[in-house]
Amino acid sequence: MRLDFVAPHALRDGSVHHYCLRCHGDAVEWRTEGGRRTCVCHACGEVAERALVLDPAVRWWTDSAGEYWHETAGVFVRDSQGRLLFFDRTAYPFGLTIPAGHVECRENPDGAAVRELREETGIATERLERLTRVPVPGDGCRRGADAHLWHVFRTAAPVEADLPVELGPEGTTAVWLTPDEALDHPVIPAVRQLLHTCRDDLAFSRTAG
């Protein structure tokens, strides 16, 4: 997504802006209905799964072509049987995902990964092993970016996988799947790419850390 419809002052005024992708009005309000997060534009009435969000607290930039990028940290959590933790997203893009989220300006990717893992699953650990850093063009999010720079980590599950996972508001229905099993499920496009990119690292026979 390009930001050519955004007023120049909004790119540097330090405020959070929520633009409708239909009318480009800065009049979007987010809500959760039926277990899914959507937004409504109070200017044109459009109800959508996405908007353009400019948030000075989140790391974002535009590249030489004007494409809007975000930075993301994600964690593959592996149990003793070689299965990975996934859950259904309540916000766009819908489908199975791993614990992940945007990197904030005040933190490094490692800290963001620890925070997102705790917020989304209740798993509190700092024993993460970095796997890769990879740009993923075509990776759309509800905040309007269609490209993300992913920082990918792995960790061993600190609890037995059969115990319930305490999911946060961004996820429902946790499942444990091997990498091959996950590829037969509706995982979100970015995670599908990461499963292929990190295939060898995810098949390790020892526990991380």
NORQUI-V460492 format. One record per residue. N is the residue number from 0. SS is DSSP state (H for helix, E for strand, L for the rest). Layout:
# NORQUI-V460492
n: (N | N)
ss: (SS | SS)
This chain:
# NORQUI-V460492
n: (0 | 1 | 2 | 3 | 4 | 5 | 6 | 7 | 8 | 9 | 10 | 11 | 12 | 13 | 14 | 15 | 16 | 17 | 18 | 19 | 20 | 21 | 22 | 23 | 24 | 25 | 26 | 27 | 28 | 29 | 30 | 31 | 32 | 33 | 34 | 35 | 36 | 37 | 38 | 39 | 40 | 41 | 42 | 43 | 44 | 45 | 46 | 47 | 48 | 49 | 50 | 51 | 52 | 53 | 54 | 55 | 56 | 57 | 58 | 59 | 60 | 61 | 62 | 63 | 64 | 65 | 66 | 67 | 68 | 69 | 70 | 71 | 72 | 73 | 74 | 75 | 76 | 77 | 78 | 79 | 80 | 81 | 82 | 83 | 84 | 85 | 86 | 87 | 88 | 89 | 90 | 91 | 92 | 93 | 94 | 95 | 96 | 97 | 98 | 99 | 100 | 101 | 102 | 103 | 104 | 105 | 106 | 107 | 108 | 109 | 110 | 111 | 112 | 113 | 114 | 115 | 116 | 117 | 118 | 119 | 120 | 121 | 122 | 123 | 124 | 125 | 126 | 127 | 128 | 129 | 130 | 131 | 132 | 133 | 134 | 135 | 136 | 137 | 138 | 139 | 140 | 141 | 142 | 143 | 144 | 145 | 146 | 147 | 148 | 149 | 150 | 151 | 152 | 153 | 154 | 155 | 156 | 157 | 158 | 159 | 160 | 161 | 162 | 163 | 164 | 165 | 166 | 167 | 168 | 169 | 170 | 171 | 172 | 173 | 174 | 175 | 176 | 177 | 178 | 179 | 180 | 181 | 182 | 183 | 184 | 185 | 186 | 187 | 188 | 189 | 190 | 191 | 192 | 193 | 194 | 195 | 196 | 197 | 198 | 199 | 200 | 201 | 202 | 203 | 204 | 205 | 206 | 207 | 208)
ss: (L | E | L | L | L | L | L | H | H | H | H | L | L | L | L | L | E | E | E | L | L | L | L | L | L | L | L | E | E | E | E | E | E | L | L | E | E | E | E | E | E | L | L | L | L | L | E | E | L | L | L | E | E | E | L | L | L | E | L | E | E | E | L | L | L | L | E | E | E | E | E | E | E | E | E | E | E | E | L | L | L | L | L | E | E | E | E | E | E | L | L | L | L | L | L | E | E | L | E | E | E | E | L | E | L | L | L | L | H | H | H | H | H | H | H | H | H | H | H | H | H | L | L | L | L | L | L | L | E | E | E | E | E | E | E | E | E | L | L | L | L | L | L | L | L | L | E | E | E | E | E | E | E | E | E | E | L | L | L | L | L | L | L | L | L | L | L | L | L | L | E | E | E | E | E | E | E | L | H | H | H | H | L | L | L | L | E | L | H | H | H | H | H | H | H | H | H | L | H | H | H | H | L | L | L | L | L | L | L)
